Amino acid sequence: MLVAAVNWDPAREVVSRDQALGDRRIAHYLEGWPWQGDLGVVAVEPGGGVIGAVWLRLFSADDPGYGFVAADIPELSLGVVPSWRGKGVGRALLTEMARRAEESDFTRISLSVERANPARRLYADEGFTTVESGPDSDTMIKIVSGR
Ligand SMILES: CC(C)(COP(=O)(O)OP(=O)(O)OC[C@H]1O[C@@H](n2cnc3c(N)ncnc32)[C@H](O)[C@@H]1OP(=O)(O)O)[C@@H](O)C(=O)NCCC(=O)NCCS
């Protein structure tokens, strides 16, 4: 699902699993799973196969993710296999992750999304707002608890 997320744009050259996992800026979204504070949800089809995943990981200012905001705000990653896209799986995963983040006493969750990625609309629709804009991508956060 991490590789799927990296390869969101079909117009670009595909990044292989090995390439993705060989690049620490990408690999650190999953490396050594689970770290303390990690939270994840997988979606499975009726036959039991995994069709999507969403996960949260805390990063530090020394080793930030693309959507790093603060050390106590975990960053979200999301991917759904191509054959299951557009059927509500991504939205369901986001909703469940926000619920679990609140349950785990996080107040906010963040993410980074390229502005051209249609996923941006889904995030905005699910309550994420842009807090920082780079040349091609936005950092967005969602408040999950009023604490
Ligand atoms: C982004 C992604 C996780 C969304 O999952 P999904 O199961 O396809 O999403 P849903 O079916 O729940 O769709 C929810 C909304 O997303 C929007 N959307 C998401 N991806 C889209 C796409 N490629 N094209 C058009 N609309 C898209 C639609 O507006 C849809 O709204 P609707 O419910 O009003 O139709 C999935 O498309 C994916 O894995 N994409 C590649 C990886 C990626 O981009 N990850 C995010 C990196 S930041």
The ligand as an ORCA input file, in Angstrom:
! r2SCAN-3c Opt
* xyz 0 1
  C      -6.603      7.836     -2.666
  C      -7.219      6.469     -2.449
  C      -6.630      5.861     -1.190
  C      -8.725      6.660     -2.269
  O      -9.285      5.402     -1.995
  P     -10.647      4.941     -2.738
  O     -11.085      3.676     -2.087
  O     -10.423      4.945     -4.188
  O     -11.581      6.156     -2.325
  P     -13.153      6.158     -2.193
  O     -13.775      5.165     -3.121
  O     -13.484      6.060     -0.757
  O     -13.449      7.578     -2.801
  C     -13.625      8.689     -2.024
  C     -13.479      9.961     -2.838
  O     -12.146     10.089     -3.280
  C     -12.087     10.830     -4.490
  N     -11.025     10.181     -5.258
  C      -9.994      9.537     -4.693
  N      -9.134      9.096     -5.627
  C      -9.633      9.442     -6.812
  C      -9.195      9.270     -8.156
  N      -8.057      8.631     -8.468
  N      -9.956      9.772     -9.147
  C     -11.088     10.411     -8.849
  N     -11.546     10.602     -7.583
  C     -10.842     10.132     -6.586
  C     -13.461     10.776     -5.080
  O     -13.846     12.119     -5.101
  C     -14.332     10.030     -4.077
  O     -15.420     10.817     -3.801
  P     -16.936     10.232     -3.900
  O     -17.050      9.281     -2.727
  O     -17.747     11.453     -3.749
  O     -17.017      9.549     -5.224
  C      -6.946      5.512     -3.644
  O      -7.469      6.086     -4.809
  C      -5.460      5.217     -3.857
  O      -4.927      4.274     -3.279
  N      -4.796      6.027     -4.697
  C      -3.384      5.826     -4.970
  C      -2.557      6.078     -3.746
  C      -2.727      7.474     -3.167
  O      -2.929      8.444     -3.880
  N      -2.637      7.544     -1.837
  C      -2.694      8.805     -1.145
  C      -1.332      9.421     -1.154
  S      -1.376     10.947     -0.262
*
